[in-house]
Amino acid sequence: MPSSLSGTLSYIKNFLRDQDVAAIAPSSSFLVRRVCKWIDFSKDQVVVEYGPGNGVFSEYILDRLTPRSTLLLIESNPDFVRLLKTEMAADDPRVVVVEDRAENIVEILRAHDIEEANYIVSGIPFSFLDPDTKDTLLARTQDVLSHNGKFLVYQNYNHLETPLRKHFSEVTKEYEPRNIPPTMFAYEACK
Ligand SMILES: C[S@@+](CC[C@H](N)C(=O)[O-])C[C@H]1O[C@@H](n2cnc3c(N)ncnc32)[C@H](O)[C@@H]1O
């Protein structure tokens, strides 16, 4: 997928045009590994990603997912959607790319005949959502996860821990400084 230079350039371009991009660089490999260690890649899984951007998490996940797994990418920025469709989904039947907002997760899963997700990985900026939208999205996310499903989310600063604890039975938090910006928290939230 994108080299780190072209990946960063596409971020800067989209960051300037779309405030929801919320980052000037893709997540670091340290953050990607920290979050994805919570995924069991030994089984067929349905993984949903909110806000894949240029696909730095998606690529790592795809490299490890079984052939019968599914990776559903929900991205609101049309430039990133184009890139993901060309570079991720073109020759991999496991990948579905949807240009939409994570807030519509219930309708998106229904439209793709997916009953539930085993994992939802998210990098969207929850701090940009108004309180009601944030609360509803967390409730919907919890609802569409399978019995032992996990919401794996990374955010700048530790503002999501309390809302996550409201919706999920168990939340583990880790800090990852090796990232731009160096203020990233990763959470494993269990249904
Ligand atoms: C901080 S970037 C993270 C991108 C990538 N996952 C990474 O780690 O490098 C946030 C991404 O979420 C997308 N996004 C923001 N709000 C969204 C929403 N409500 N639904 C879907 N995508 C959203 C942005 O367009 C952007 O690609």
The ligand as an SDF file (V2000), in Angstrom:
LIG
                    3D

 27 29  0  0  0  0  0  0  0  0999 V2000
   -7.3400   10.1880   12.3020 C   0  0  0  0  0  0  0  0  0  0  0  0
   -7.7390    9.5730   10.6990 S   0  0  0  0  0  0  0  0  0  0  0  0
   -7.2350    7.8790   10.9160 C   0  0  0  0  0  0  0  0  0  0  0  0
   -6.9610    7.1980    9.6230 C   0  0  0  0  0  0  0  0  0  0  0  0
   -6.3090    5.8090    9.6770 C   0  0  0  0  0  0  0  0  0  0  0  0
   -7.1960    4.8510   10.2950 N   0  0  0  0  0  0  0  0  0  0  0  0
   -4.9900    5.8220   10.4060 C   0  0  0  0  0  0  0  0  0  0  0  0
   -4.9300    5.2890   11.5100 O   0  0  0  0  0  0  0  0  0  0  0  0
   -4.0140    6.3680    9.8660 O   0  0  0  0  0  0  0  0  0  0  0  0
   -9.5130    9.5170   10.7730 C   0  0  0  0  0  0  0  0  0  0  0  0
  -10.1770    8.9240    9.5440 C   0  0  0  0  0  0  0  0  0  0  0  0
  -11.5740    8.7670    9.8130 O   0  0  0  0  0  0  0  0  0  0  0  0
  -12.3610    9.2960    8.7360 C   0  0  0  0  0  0  0  0  0  0  0  0
  -13.6250    9.7000    9.3660 N   0  0  0  0  0  0  0  0  0  0  0  0
  -13.8260   10.7310   10.2260 C   0  0  0  0  0  0  0  0  0  0  0  0
  -15.0640   10.7340   10.6960 N   0  0  0  0  0  0  0  0  0  0  0  0
  -15.6830    9.6440   10.1430 C   0  0  0  0  0  0  0  0  0  0  0  0
  -16.9920    9.0600   10.2730 C   0  0  0  0  0  0  0  0  0  0  0  0
  -17.9090    9.6220   11.0770 N   0  0  0  0  0  0  0  0  0  0  0  0
  -17.2540    7.9380    9.5750 N   0  0  0  0  0  0  0  0  0  0  0  0
  -16.3200    7.3560    8.7720 C   0  0  0  0  0  0  0  0  0  0  0  0
  -15.0870    7.8700    8.5970 N   0  0  0  0  0  0  0  0  0  0  0  0
  -14.7610    8.9820    9.2920 C   0  0  0  0  0  0  0  0  0  0  0  0
  -11.5050   10.4240    8.1810 C   0  0  0  0  0  0  0  0  0  0  0  0
  -11.8600   10.7480    6.8570 O   0  0  0  0  0  0  0  0  0  0  0  0
  -10.1080    9.8120    8.3040 C   0  0  0  0  0  0  0  0  0  0  0  0
   -9.8070    8.9920    7.2010 O   0  0  0  0  0  0  0  0  0  0  0  0
  1  2  1  0
  2  3  1  0
  2 10  1  0
  3  4  1  0
  4  5  1  0
  5  6  1  0
  5  7  1  0
  7  8  2  0
  7  9  1  0
 10 11  1  0
 11 12  1  0
 11 26  1  0
 12 13  1  0
 13 14  1  0
 13 24  1  0
 14 15  1  0
 14 23  1  0
 15 16  2  0
 16 17  1  0
 17 18  1  0
 17 23  2  0
 18 19  1  0
 18 20  2  0
 20 21  1  0
 21 22  2  0
 22 23  1  0
 24 25  1  0
 24 26  1  0
 26 27  1  0
M  CHG  2   2   1   9  -1
M  END
$$$$
